[in-house]
Every structure is written in C-alpha cells, then in structure tokens.
Amino acid sequence: MADFVQTMKDWKRMCNAMEKLRPDDSCCGCRLEGYGCPAIYEDDSHVDYADVEKNVTAWAAEHPEPKYPTWWEWLENMGIVSKAKSEYSEIFDTICVGTRMFDSIPADLAQKLGIEPKEG
C-alpha cells in the first residue's frame, strides 16, 4: 500500500478539487463516486479501502501537487536578498524568525502572494 499519510493528503486534495468544481457539494465526477466514499457515508462497511487508495493514488499521479519556490528563492527573485550568507543572517534572523528559508512556500500563502508554481 502507498504511504498512508501521503494518501490521506492526496485524498483531501482530491476532495478539495471536487469542491471547487462542484460547489453544490456534489461528488459527481469524483473517482470515488460509486465506491461508497467513506468521507461522506456513515456506514462504511461496504467500502473497499484498497480501491479507495488505488483511486486516490491514481488521481494524485494525474494531478501532481504544484511546487512553489522556497522563501529564499522568492526573496532573491524579488531582489531583496542575494546568496551572501551575511545577508541571510541579518535579514532572516531579524525579520523572518521561525520561517524556514529553504522550505517551499505553502500553497495557500503562495496564492495570496500571487506566486506561480515552479515548473517541473
């Protein structure tokens, strides 16, 4: 079986994508439609979880999660910092305490900042 945590994240992404397509809470067109999606049915005794995992994994492969630049890449692109280590110390230690500069920018923040996903 695929990694449980990743499958659950992909399942949530898939449901969120369906919500954007179908704001009326309809699951019409979802890969799990007809499989008795345990996310919406109270009686999940008839659910084949291996099928759920297979369908979620297939959807995730067809819809890869967008990758955003790291905070450092974005600030460098904006002309705010350069690769000089001394600039890192001065800027990030005083302004971005708690931010991990080489982590990718989370999708929700990237969208709010108008940052496009990276290619590849």
Secondary structure, 3 states (H helix, E strand, C coil): CCCHHHHHHHHHHHHHHHHHHCCCCCCCCCCCCCCCCCCCCCCCCCCCHHHHHHHHHHHHHHCCCCECCEHHHHHHHCCCCCCCHHHHHHHHHHCCCCCCCCCECCHHHHHHHCCCCECC
